[in-house]
Amino acid sequence: SSDTPQAESRTTAVASRNAVLWDAVSGDDDFHSANAAAFFGIPYEEIYDNATGKKLNKDLRELAKRVGHGANYNMRAYMLLLTMGIAAVRYVQKVMGLPPKWSATDVTKFLLKKFDERYVGLRTTWYKSQVLKVITTGRLKTLTGYAPLFLGNPLDITADLNTIASLEPQHISAKLSIDTFMRLAACELQGLPVKCVLQVHDEVLGYAEKGIPLTKLDELFSRLGV
């Protein structure tokens, strides 16, 4: 399979021109573990071991992924609560030593604030620039040049704001996946011993002829840019 690591966070970083987010996804540290350390106030070394590549605290790393993916596209506190689950939110509340009297949405609001402190401007400056494009032109341009007419109201309707916040990163992520699918299909058309099967989100699944060394497949895929 071909899977783009942290695809949506990477494309969000590129679309928003957020240097801190780009440095985080392209740096040496495990991205989601670094976020977990920043969001939850836990030392990075207790979450991930760079030397071995081992996840030391899978639960917090997974919860950081949910916070990060949700915040990228303007998820609000209540929806983040539904995404994380009440048990997970209360677990984070205890780990972070947050006030016991806080409601679950108080905790998720705090987590979103931690995201905004780490990636300053992502959910403010960039969102405003996208809203301005829609207000002035009625459209958001895509990589293909296609710019669909947007009939929503991102100033007053949160769902419409979320739509324009997610459009650019998600369509870039989808295009990367489609490009990989087409390259794998090209391998098959050229008679190479691989078969493209299915695209699932940012992952492309395929079959290779039994017995072919992985080094040979890597050579074939590198040649075709997969």
Secondary structure, 3 states (H helix, E strand, C coil): CEECCCHHHHHHHHHHCCHHHHHHHHCCCCHHHHHHHHHHCCCHHHCEECCCCEECCHHHHHHHHHHHHHHHCCCCHHHHHHHHCHHHHHHHHHHHCCCCCCCHHHHHHHHHHHHHHHCCCHHHHHHHHHHHHHHHHCECCCCCCCCCECCCCCCCCHHHHHHHHHHHHHHHHHHHHHHHHHHHHHHHHCCCCEEEEEEECCEEEEEECCCCCHHHHHHHHHHCCC
